[in-house]
Amino acid sequence: MKYNQMIILKNGIECCLRNGTECDGQAVFDNFNLTHGETDYLLTYPDENHFDVIQESQFLKEKSESEYEIEIVAVVDRTVVGTAGIEAIGKKYKIRHRAEFGISVAKEFWGLGIGQALTTACIECARVAGYIQLELNVVADNSRALSMYKKAGFVEYGRNPKGFYSRTAGFQEVIYMRLEL
């Protein structure tokens, strides 16, 4: 699946949303470690990243060649400042209509429209891939993300009061959301 779009951020700067490629391995690896260290709302901490740059490059290569999955990078001034992707929940008949959505944006770029643009791009790609349902998990205290997902059409379908265990905040409630495509 291919994706490439230029957007203008709220601060007037251009941002390119495109497929992550094998050549982006180092930049995406660095962005992952940065974003996962800047907030307590993502699934993992940087020290839990078991990918190295070579594995990240291979992951991006596989996604760029896939018809059903994608990893999109947000690039500002030749720097990867965010990533988002869709991944199949599974290949078995009963669940192959479902995909999972994940996103992260460097804190320096929050509030500029990158998250919303990446979300919209992934929804579009999920439709093109033929998925019927796109799913995500969000920490209940992450009001900015929750608002963005609701604006995109995601609806809550459940909660887990002890979904995450934060190193600093203790238990975090996780909200399960879905979007019918």
Backbone as CSV, one residue per row, in Angstrom:
resi,resn,N_x,N_y,N_z,CA_x,CA_y,CA_z,C_x,C_y,C_z
1,MET,0.850,-1.167,0.000,0.000,0.000,0.000,0.902,1.238,0.000
2,LYS,0.530,2.209,-0.796,1.346,3.423,-0.910,0.557,4.624,-0.414
3,TYR,1.268,5.563,0.199,0.664,6.799,0.662,1.693,7.911,0.565
4,ASN,1.257,9.080,0.072,2.141,10.238,-0.020,1.287,11.489,-0.125
5,GLN,1.413,12.375,0.868,0.638,13.606,0.858,1.407,14.704,1.585
6,MET,1.368,15.895,1.034,1.931,17.065,1.698,0.798,17.786,2.415
7,ILE,1.059,18.201,3.653,0.075,18.984,4.398,0.763,20.233,4.929
8,ILE,-0.022,21.229,5.245,0.485,22.439,5.882,0.037,22.395,7.336
9,LEU,1.007,22.488,8.236,0.701,22.433,9.662,0.103,23.752,10.137
10,LYS,-0.452,23.758,11.331,-1.078,24.950,11.894,-0.104,26.119,12.045
11,ASN,1.198,25.817,12.071,2.205,26.880,12.165,2.723,27.309,10.789
12,GLY,2.103,26.781,9.711,2.468,27.168,8.353,3.583,26.355,7.724
13,ILE,4.165,25.429,8.452,5.272,24.612,7.941,4.719,23.412,7.180
14,GLU,5.432,22.994,6.125,5.036,21.810,5.354,5.447,20.533,6.076
15,CYS,4.615,19.533,5.932,4.879,18.203,6.489,4.504,17.183,5.431
16,CYS,5.384,16.244,5.188,5.121,15.171,4.236,4.700,13.917,4.993
17,LEU,3.547,13.382,4.625,3.094,12.091,5.148,3.315,11.082,4.039
18,ARG,4.107,10.059,4.314,4.423,9.072,3.283,4.745,7.738,3.926
19,ASN,4.808,6.719,3.075,5.239,5.407,3.554,6.615,5.510,4.186
20,GLY,6.766,4.849,5.315,8.106,4.649,5.830,8.775,3.605,4.957
21,THR,10.045,3.806,4.644,10.772,2.857,3.796,11.971,2.304,4.553
22,GLU,12.580,1.330,3.953,13.755,0.695,4.557,14.816,1.731,4.924
23,CYS,14.967,2.749,4.110,15.970,3.798,4.348,15.659,4.654,5.576
24,ASP,14.411,4.599,6.045,14.003,5.394,7.210,14.262,4.676,8.537
25,GLY,14.864,3.519,8.497,15.026,2.705,9.703,15.620,3.457,10.879
26,GLN,16.730,4.139,10.685,17.377,4.861,11.790,16.488,5.989,12.302
27,ALA,15.912,6.746,11.391,15.066,7.878,11.785,13.823,7.422,12.549
28,VAL,13.200,6.339,12.109,12.007,5.823,12.788,12.390,5.219,14.134
29,PHE,13.507,4.528,14.174,14.022,3.974,15.436,14.249,5.096,16.447
30,ASP,14.892,6.170,16.010,15.157,7.314,16.895,13.858,7.971,17.337
31,ASN,12.907,8.109,16.405,11.623,8.727,16.738,10.856,7.868,17.739
32,PHE,10.887,6.552,17.563,10.228,5.647,18.502,10.776,5.872,19.913
33,ASN,12.089,5.863,20.041,12.690,6.026,21.359,12.394,7.397,21.954
34,LEU,12.379,8.423,21.126,12.051,9.771,21.596,10.609,9.834,22.085
35,THR,9.666,9.463,21.225,8.246,9.609,21.568,7.841,8.730,22.748
36,HIS,8.405,7.551,22.847,8.040,6.650,23.940,8.667,7.075,25.267
37,GLY,9.608,7.994,25.205,10.188,8.557,26.423,9.535,9.867,26.833
38,GLU,8.738,10.471,25.940,8.161,11.793,26.198,6.785,11.751,26.851
39,THR,6.136,10.606,26.832,4.794,10.500,27.388,4.615,9.147,28.055
40,ASP,3.729,9.118,29.003,3.421,7.872,29.705,2.156,7.229,29.144
41,TYR,1.697,7.698,27.983,0.463,7.194,27.395,0.665,6.096,26.355
42,LEU,1.899,5.829,25.955,2.147,4.799,24.938,2.371,3.447,25.606
43,LEU,2.287,2.387,24.819,2.325,1.018,25.336,3.654,0.647,25.984
44,THR,4.755,1.158,25.442,6.067,0.721,25.937,6.953,1.900,26.325
45,TYR,8.009,1.569,27.046,9.059,2.529,27.375,10.224,2.298,26.415
46,PRO,11.057,3.318,26.186,12.170,3.153,25.241,13.082,1.963,25.567
47,ASP,13.314,1.687,26.838,14.201,0.575,27.201,13.574,-0.795,26.937
48,GLU,12.290,-0.816,26.596,11.624,-2.075,26.256,11.638,-2.346,24.759
49,ASN,12.187,-1.429,23.991,12.272,-1.592,22.542,13.293,-2.680,22.235
50,HIS,12.833,-3.777,21.675,13.719,-4.897,21.367,14.124,-4.918,19.895
51,PHE,13.696,-3.905,19.146,14.110,-3.761,17.754,15.440,-3.034,17.710
52,ASP,16.267,-3.386,16.760,17.430,-2.552,16.460,17.156,-1.862,15.126
53,VAL,18.081,-1.059,14.671,17.873,-0.294,13.435,17.657,-1.216,12.234
54,ILE,18.385,-2.301,12.170,18.243,-3.240,11.054,16.844,-3.862,11.056
55,GLN,16.366,-4.260,12.224,15.021,-4.839,12.324,13.950,-3.793,12.009
56,GLU,14.174,-2.562,12.436,13.224,-1.485,12.120,13.172,-1.268,10.615
57,SER,14.320,-1.273,9.966,14.382,-1.113,8.510,13.636,-2.242,7.809
58,GLN,13.801,-3.458,8.287,13.116,-4.612,7.696,11.599,-4.495,7.894
59,PHE,11.191,-4.073,9.083,9.770,-3.855,9.378,9.180,-2.848,8.392
60,LEU,9.878,-1.741,8.181,9.396,-0.705,7.260,9.359,-1.215,5.822
61,LYS,10.334,-2.010,5.443,10.352,-2.596,4.098,9.121,-3.485,3.895
62,GLU,8.845,-4.338,4.884,7.684,-5.230,4.798,6.379,-4.449,4.715
63,LYS,6.259,-3.397,5.517,5.038,-2.588,5.486,4.897,-1.870,4.153
64,SER,6.000,-1.398,3.585,5.932,-0.664,2.312,5.556,-1.584,1.150
65,GLU,5.784,-2.882,1.313,5.454,-3.856,0.268,4.098,-4.521,0.492
66,SER,3.462,-4.251,1.630,2.198,-4.894,1.989,1.017,-4.236,1.277
67,GLU,0.014,-5.047,0.956,-1.235,-4.531,0.396,-2.240,-4.188,1.497
68,TYR,-2.015,-4.685,2.717,-3.011,-4.580,3.770,-2.539,-3.856,5.027
69,GLU,-1.273,-3.558,5.117,-0.731,-2.878,6.289,0.163,-1.735,5.814
70,ILE,0.347,-0.741,6.698,1.165,0.403,6.322,1.767,1.038,7.566
71,GLU,2.911,1.654,7.399,3.513,2.501,8.423,3.808,3.823,7.735
72,ILE,3.147,4.871,8.196,3.296,6.197,7.601,4.190,7.036,8.499
73,VAL,5.122,7.757,7.892,5.981,8.671,8.637,5.556,10.103,8.332
74,ALA,5.651,10.958,9.342,5.427,12.395,9.182,6.808,13.038,9.190
75,VAL,7.146,13.730,8.108,8.490,14.294,7.947,8.402,15.809,7.844
76,VAL,9.141,16.491,8.721,9.257,17.947,8.701,10.740,18.277,8.590
77,ASP,11.091,19.061,7.584,12.504,19.435,7.369,13.433,18.223,7.394
78,ARG,13.051,17.191,6.671,13.826,15.951,6.528,14.006,15.175,7.835
79,THR,13.156,15.471,8.833,13.204,14.768,10.111,11.883,14.059,10.351
80,VAL,11.943,12.770,10.723,10.734,12.024,11.080,10.281,12.515,12.455
81,VAL,9.080,13.103,12.489,8.550,13.665,13.730,7.352,12.876,14.259
82,GLY,6.898,11.887,13.497,5.786,11.064,13.939,5.619,9.857,13.045
83,THR,4.925,8.881,13.561,4.619,7.674,12.795,3.215,7.207,13.160
84,ALA,2.595,6.529,12.233,1.298,5.906,12.492,1.153,4.737,11.534
85,GLY,0.377,3.761,11.942,0.209,2.611,11.066,-1.029,1.815,11.364
86,ILE,-1.336,0.956,10.408,-2.407,-0.023,10.596,-1.803,-1.404,10.421
87,GLU,-2.285,-2.299,11.246,-1.796,-3.679,11.222,-2.983,-4.613,11.402
88,ALA,-2.996,-5.677,10.639,-4.083,-6.652,10.733,-4.139,-7.241,12.137
89,ILE,-5.346,-7.407,12.660,-5.519,-8.101,13.939,-5.137,-9.561,13.760
90,GLY,-5.465,-10.108,12.601,-5.120,-11.490,12.296,-5.557,-11.848,10.888
91,LYS,-5.139,-13.030,10.435,-5.444,-13.462,9.070,-6.569,-14.493,9.009
92,LYS,-6.987,-14.981,10.151,-8.059,-15.972,10.172,-9.366,-15.327,9.713
93,TYR,-10.216,-16.108,9.090,-11.434,-15.611,8.457,-12.273,-14.731,9.387
94,LYS,-12.458,-15.167,10.629,-13.359,-14.463,11.537,-12.844,-13.105,11.997
95,ILE,-11.568,-12.835,11.835,-11.037,-11.547,12.306,-10.292,-10.750,11.234
96,ARG,-10.239,-11.244,10.030,-9.457,-10.552,9.013,-10.077,-9.242,8.532
97,HIS,-11.265,-8.921,9.001,-11.910,-7.644,8.685,-11.468,-6.523,9.626
98,ARG,-10.634,-6.858,10.632,-10.240,-5.902,11.671,-8.765,-5.535,11.559
99,ALA,-8.480,-4.246,11.809,-7.092,-3.768,11.855,-6.918,-2.913,13.106
100,GLU,-5.679,-2.841,13.553,-5.338,-2.036,14.724,-4.566,-0.810,14.280
101,PHE,-4.847,0.303,14.911,-4.226,1.590,14.604,-3.325,2.006,15.756
102,GLY,-2.123,2.489,15.427,-1.207,3.019,16.427,-0.556,4.286,15.907
103,ILE,-0.216,5.203,16.809,0.323,6.504,16.414,1.211,7.070,17.511
104,SER,2.225,7.816,17.110,3.016,8.609,18.057,3.588,9.808,17.314
105,VAL,3.629,10.943,18.015,4.153,12.188,17.457,5.076,12.803,18.494
106,ALA,6.217,13.296,18.058,7.162,13.951,18.966,6.489,15.136,19.658
107,LYS,6.716,15.272,20.941,6.054,16.280,21.765,6.222,17.694,21.201
108,GLU,7.355,17.985,20.646,7.634,19.303,20.060,6.618,19.655,18.964
109,PHE,5.981,18.637,18.378,5.064,18.837,17.261,3.596,18.600,17.630
110,TRP,3.314,18.426,18.913,1.930,18.266,19.348,1.151,19.549,19.062
111,GLY,-0.125,19.383,18.724,-1.006,20.527,18.541,-0.911,21.205,17.183
112,LEU,-0.137,20.644,16.263,0.042,21.263,14.946,-0.787,20.594,13.849
113,GLY,-1.507,19.520,14.192,-2.344,18.834,13.215,-1.744,17.561,12.648
114,ILE,-0.546,17.189,13.091,0.091,15.973,12.569,-0.675,14.729,13.002
115,GLY,-1.062,14.670,14.264,-1.802,13.506,14.753,-3.106,13.313,14.001
116,GLN,-3.829,14.387,13.805,-5.096,14.312,13.079,-4.863,13.878,11.634
117,ALA,-3.826,14.428,10.989,-3.538,14.069,9.597,-3.108,12.604,9.483
118,LEU,-2.288,12.129,10.416,-1.870,10.728,10.405,-3.060,9.806,10.641
119,THR,-3.945,10.196,11.545,-5.138,9.399,11.824,-6.014,9.300,10.573
120,THR,-6.254,10.429,9.940,-7.057,10.458,8.711,-6.424,9.594,7.625
121,ALA,-5.093,9.689,7.483,-4.381,8.896,6.471,-4.541,7.402,6.736
122,CYS,-4.417,7.000,7.994,-4.548,5.579,8.323,-5.974,5.082,8.128
123,ILE,-6.952,5.904,8.426,-8.351,5.526,8.181,-8.557,5.307,6.688
124,GLU,-8.045,6.236,5.895,-8.146,6.122,4.432,-7.483,4.838,3.936
125,CYS,-6.298,4.541,4.438,-5.579,3.334,4.027,-6.306,2.073,4.468
126,ALA,-6.906,2.095,5.661,-7.655,0.932,6.143,-8.854,0.656,5.235
127,ARG,-9.502,1.708,4.783,-10.628,1.537,3.855,-10.151,0.937,2.535
128,VAL,-9.061,1.486,2.011,-8.510,0.987,0.747,-8.130,-0.490,0.871
129,ALA,-7.598,-0.870,2.022,-7.184,-2.260,2.244,-8.375,-3.199,2.421
130,GLY,-9.569,-2.642,2.596,-10.769,-3.473,2.706,-11.174,-3.843,4.122
131,TYR,-10.550,-3.217,5.124,-10.959,-3.503,6.496,-12.340,-2.920,6.745
132,ILE,-13.055,-3.524,7.666,-14.393,-3.063,8.030,-14.368,-2.367,9.386
133,GLN,-13.338,-2.673,10.180,-13.254,-2.086,11.514,-11.810,-1.753,11.851
134,LEU,-11.607,-0.535,12.362,-10.290,-0.084,12.820,-10.379,0.112,14.323
135,GLU,-9.390,-0.412,15.054,-9.438,-0.417,16.515,-8.200,0.238,17.108
136,LEU,-8.361,0.769,18.317,-7.226,1.338,19.041,-7.494,1.272,20.529
137,ASN,-6.435,1.450,21.299,-6.515,1.564,22.754,-5.936,2.926,23.116
138,VAL,-6.556,3.598,24.087,-6.058,4.900,24.529,-6.194,4.990,26.046
139,VAL,-5.194,5.575,26.694,-5.252,5.788,28.138,-6.338,6.824,28.409
140,ALA,-7.211,6.531,29.361,-8.376,7.387,29.643,-7.974,8.816,29.994
141,ASP,-6.835,9.000,30.612,-6.379,10.344,30.992,-5.819,11.141,29.824
142,ASN,-5.642,10.512,28.676,-5.072,11.185,27.507,-6.191,11.913,26.755
143,SER,-6.640,13.015,27.341,-7.814,13.725,26.820,-7.602,14.271,25.414
144,ARG,-6.388,14.700,25.081,-6.126,15.230,23.735,-6.316,14.139,22.683
145,ALA,-5.744,12.978,22.929,-5.880,11.871,21.976,-7.321,11.401,21.914
146,LEU,-7.959,11.279,23.050,-9.342,10.836,23.108,-10.242,11.757,22.282
147,SER,-10.047,13.043,22.420,-10.820,14.022,21.653,-10.572,13.870,20.153
148,MET,-9.299,13.680,19.779,-8.946,13.526,18.366,-9.606,12.270,17.784
149,TYR,-9.569,11.169,18.525,-10.154,9.927,18.028,-11.675,10.052,17.883
150,LYS,-12.317,10.679,18.857,-13.770,10.879,18.773,-14.111,11.752,17.569
151,LYS,-13.326,12.784,17.335,-13.548,13.675,16.190,-13.421,12.897,14.873
152,ALA,-12.544,11.902,14.844,-12.343,11.073,13.644,-13.436,10.018,13.484
153,GLY,-14.300,9.874,14.496,-15.412,8.938,14.391,-15.285,7.671,15.222
154,PHE,-14.188,7.505,15.953,-14.035,6.331,16.809,-15.021,6.418,17.973
155,VAL,-15.539,5.267,18.383,-16.442,5.207,19.526,-15.894,4.210,20.540
156,GLU,-16.184,4.491,21.795,-15.749,3.614,22.882,-16.603,2.359,22.898
157,TYR,-15.938,1.204,23.133,-16.712,-0.028,23.285,-16.327,-0.801,24.531
158,GLY,-15.462,-0.242,25.345,-15.112,-0.903,26.591,-13.972,-0.204,27.305
159,ARG,-13.777,-0.594,28.561,-12.704,-0.021,29.381,-12.057,-1.115,30.217
160,ASN,-10.792,-0.921,30.480,-10.056,-1.799,31.386,-9.418,-0.900,32.436
161,PRO,-9.942,-0.893,33.665,-9.446,0.021,34.690,-7.978,-0.215,35.076
162,LYS,-7.483,-1.391,34.795,-6.076,-1.683,35.080,-5.375,-2.135,33.797
163,GLY,-5.658,-1.428,32.707,-5.137,-1.801,31.393,-3.638,-1.646,31.274
164,PHE,-3.082,-0.557,31.821,-1.633,-0.318,31.826,-1.187,-0.180,33.267
165,TYR,0.059,-0.535,33.511,0.672,-0.241,34.801,1.880,0.636,34.543
166,SER,1.728,1.902,34.828,2.773,2.898,34.601,3.843,2.824,35.678
167,ARG,5.082,3.062,35.272,6.186,3.096,36.238,6.056,4.279,37.186
168,THR,5.369,5.329,36.750,5.274,6.543,37.571,3.876,6.798,38.123
169,ALA,2.840,6.390,37.408,1.473,6.735,37.802,0.671,5.559,38.353
170,GLY,1.233,4.358,38.358,0.466,3.192,38.785,-0.481,2.753,37.685
171,PHE,-1.629,2.211,38.068,-2.572,1.706,37.078,-3.167,2.848,36.259
172,GLN,-3.327,2.589,34.966,-3.958,3.533,34.048,-5.129,2.820,33.379
173,GLU,-6.282,3.480,33.379,-7.439,2.922,32.698,-7.245,3.057,31.190
174,VAL,-7.540,1.979,30.466,-7.422,1.973,29.010,-8.824,1.875,28.405
175,ILE,-9.070,2.735,27.422,-10.342,2.740,26.709,-10.138,2.044,25.370
176,TYR,-11.029,1.112,25.044,-11.008,0.435,23.757,-11.946,1.198,22.832
177,MET,-11.457,1.541,21.650,-12.244,2.296,20.683,-12.229,1.595,19.334
178,ARG,-13.289,1.835,18.559,-13.394,1.237,17.232,-14.056,2.218,16.279
179,LEU,-13.743,2.036,15.012,-14.342,2.842,13.943,-14.833,1.890,12.872
180,GLU,-16.128,1.962,12.560,-16.649,1.173,11.450,-16.321,1.914,10.167
181,LEU,-15.708,1.193,9.222,-15.254,1.845,7.987,-16.239,1.734,6.844
